[in-house]
Amino acid sequence: MTMRLNPRKLLLSKWTAVQPRNKEKHFIVVRLIEPEDPAQAIREVELEAVYSRHSRIIAWQTLTDATLWRQGWH
C-alpha cells in the first residue's frame, strides 16, 4: 500500500522509525528543504530525533516506505 503525502504539509509531522538505531525511534519533521528554483517541487525534509536531537536530511518520499517509517509515534 502506497501512502500519499503532500510534502508541503509535512512540517512538524511525527514519524516512527521501523528499525530504530542508537535509541532514535521517534522523529519530527523540523524543516522543508526549499529548492533554489521556487518552481521546482520540494524534494527533501529535515528530520530531528526526539531522543538525541540529532537531525538528518532525507528525501521526503522515503517517508512513504512502510518498511522504514510509520506516520505518528508508535
C-alpha positions as CSV (number, residue, x, y, z in Angstrom):
1,M,0.0,0.0,0.0
2,T,1.4,3.4,-1.0
3,M,0.9,6.3,1.3
4,R,0.0,9.6,-0.3
5,L,1.7,12.6,1.3
6,N,1.8,16.3,0.4
7,P,5.4,17.5,1.1
8,R,4.2,21.0,2.0
9,K,2.1,19.6,4.8
10,L,4.9,17.5,6.4
11,L,6.3,20.3,8.6
12,L,6.1,19.3,12.3
13,S,4.6,15.9,11.4
14,K,5.7,12.9,13.7
15,W,7.3,9.7,12.5
16,T,8.5,6.4,13.9
17,A,11.5,4.5,12.5
18,V,10.5,0.9,11.9
19,Q,14.1,-0.2,12.7
20,P,15.5,2.3,15.3
21,R,19.2,3.0,15.6
22,N,21.0,4.4,18.6
23,K,17.8,4.7,20.5
24,E,16.5,7.1,17.8
25,K,12.9,5.9,17.2
26,H,10.7,9.0,17.2
27,F,11.3,11.9,14.8
28,I,9.7,15.2,13.9
29,V,10.0,17.0,10.5
30,V,11.6,20.3,11.5
31,R,12.2,21.8,8.1
32,L,11.2,21.6,4.5
33,I,14.2,22.0,2.2
34,E,13.1,24.5,-0.4
35,P,14.6,24.1,-3.8
36,E,16.7,27.0,-5.3
37,D,14.1,27.3,-8.1
38,P,10.7,28.0,-6.5
39,A,9.0,26.4,-9.5
40,Q,10.5,23.1,-8.5
41,A,8.9,20.7,-6.0
42,I,10.2,20.1,-2.5
43,R,12.5,17.0,-2.6
44,E,13.9,16.9,0.9
45,V,13.0,17.4,4.6
46,E,15.0,17.6,7.8
47,L,14.1,15.1,10.5
48,E,15.1,15.6,14.1
49,A,15.3,12.6,16.5
50,V,13.3,13.4,19.7
51,Y,15.7,11.4,21.9
52,S,19.0,12.8,20.8
53,R,18.1,16.0,18.8
54,H,20.3,14.6,16.0
55,S,19.0,15.8,12.7
56,R,19.3,14.4,9.2
57,I,18.1,15.4,5.7
58,I,16.2,12.8,3.7
59,A,14.2,12.7,0.5
60,W,10.6,13.2,1.7
61,Q,9.4,10.3,-0.4
62,T,11.3,7.9,1.9
63,L,8.6,8.5,4.5
64,T,6.1,6.7,2.3
65,D,8.2,3.4,2.6
66,A,6.3,1.4,5.2
67,T,9.4,-0.8,5.7
68,L,11.3,2.2,7.1
69,W,8.7,4.7,8.5
70,R,5.3,4.8,10.2
71,Q,3.4,8.0,10.5
72,G,2.8,9.2,14.1
73,W,4.6,7.9,17.2
74,H,4.1,4.2,17.9
